[in-house]
Amino acid sequence: MNDPAAPAAPNRLPVVGHAPAFAREPFAALERWAEHGSVVRLEFPGERFYLVSDPEIVATVFRDGERRFTIADQQRRAFADVEDRAVSTAVGDRWRRLRGALRPAFTREAVERCAEGIVERTIARTETWTDGEEIDLHREMRLLTLEILAETLLDLDLRGDEDAVLAATDALVARSDPRRLGAALPEWMPTPTDRRFRRTVRDLESVVERALETPRGEGENARTVLLEAHEASELTDREVRDNLVALLLAGTDTSALALTYGWYLLSQRPAVRRSLVAAYDDHVGSGRPALGNFDGLEEVEHVVRETLRLYPPTWNTMRQSTESVVLGGHRLPEGAQFMLPQWVFHRDERFWEAPTAFRPARWADESDRPEYAYFPFGGRPRHCVGARFARLELRLALAAMVGRVDLDVSVPEPLSFVPTLSLRPAVELSATVRHR
Ligand code: HEM
């Protein structure tokens, strides 16, 4: 039987297709287009995407990953020349080998050993802020998550080199903006944005190489497990360096955005903020949050989950078919690129009551919604390797901040975003600090 092709979404213009509508209001456009079927076709100059809005199809795409679906060209191009030897873009046997080498650094025990360092770094950062000071919230959260990641999980001394990490992340974000003019050019024609990305990543590689020369502690962390795999001849020295670079690029801005949006949402809903502070005072009091006094503090967990629902730092996941496939009753060609946008699923009225409302309490009740109505960390087998670390980091860092400061975020409403690899705010978010 012939399965029909996926229908095109509305608002398509001759030649430029859906690009103008997407450029105008990317997130609202995707939400609207998703209403037109479980798989709809989006046309961009030189490129075609299939937008998926059925959680069952997401499950199939993730589950059959590697065999029938792989990293999409769009994602591979964003990292091209840089991370070919890193877990985030490798495919097949190389991906399995790299992912396996990293696994011991992300066990529960290894991640929980980072808890004290997470709290310590967070308190130290809050102490750099003076009462009444106005801070650039996103930048401060980036510095915080970078210090946490470098000092705990990666065990690398990057003090003084923070700007190299921020510059490479900014360049990656700029390069992955599908609306930029150069995005439609062939890969062999590098644009100034591409050159900036390569230059900043080379700088970051040198920073990591220098940091690796300084001896550090023992115990299982990303640095020691990668170096052990190198000694066992399972990884080359470039793979060690490139995977540390990849962890820095994947693991700082994502967590920083979650903390930024968490504070933004708490500022919008003072009642939620007050009950969070009260719960903190009950559980932790004047001490520090730690694994022992923290587990009952469900309010923090709910705020984190709800923030990742409304503003998922990775707002879209891409995959590409390696063969012709039938999904949602539609025949799709080999090489089809799929968008599985967390943003759309996390705000779908079929799965969420009042989807645009910030209601951390909704997480107090179990719900029978489908598994992929909510997937801020992607899906197995290629889900976020840092998810366990990120969840602990977000809970502990948010709690440690709530115990010490109040951040009042001011932003010209409504908040808008840039549709790059991560969900960046389109405007600077500044926050006024009040020490408690
Ligand atoms: C709130 C924080 C975070 C979010 C929302 C997030 C989200 C994600 C998502 C959705 C993916 C899957 C991408 C795909 O399927 O194409 C992913 C992959 C990945 N993440 Fe995270 N992440 C976060 C924090 C971190 C941290 C802290 C680290 C490192 C310590 C990290 C390292 C990685 C790596 C290396 C991959 C690629 C894994 C692979 O391809 O096997 N992430 N992340």
Boltz pocket constraint, residues with backbone or C-beta under 6 A from the ligand:
constraints:
  - pocket:
      binder: B
      contacts: [[A, 87], [A, 88], [A, 89], [A, 99], [A, 149], [A, 153], [A, 246], [A, 247], [A, 250], [A, 251], [A, 252], [A, 254], [A, 255], [A, 258], [A, 312], [A, 313], [A, 314], [A, 317], [A, 318], [A, 375], [A, 376], [A, 377], [A, 378], [A, 379], [A, 381], [A, 382], [A, 383], [A, 384], [A, 385], [A, 386], [A, 387], [A, 389], [A, 390]]
      max_distance: 6.0
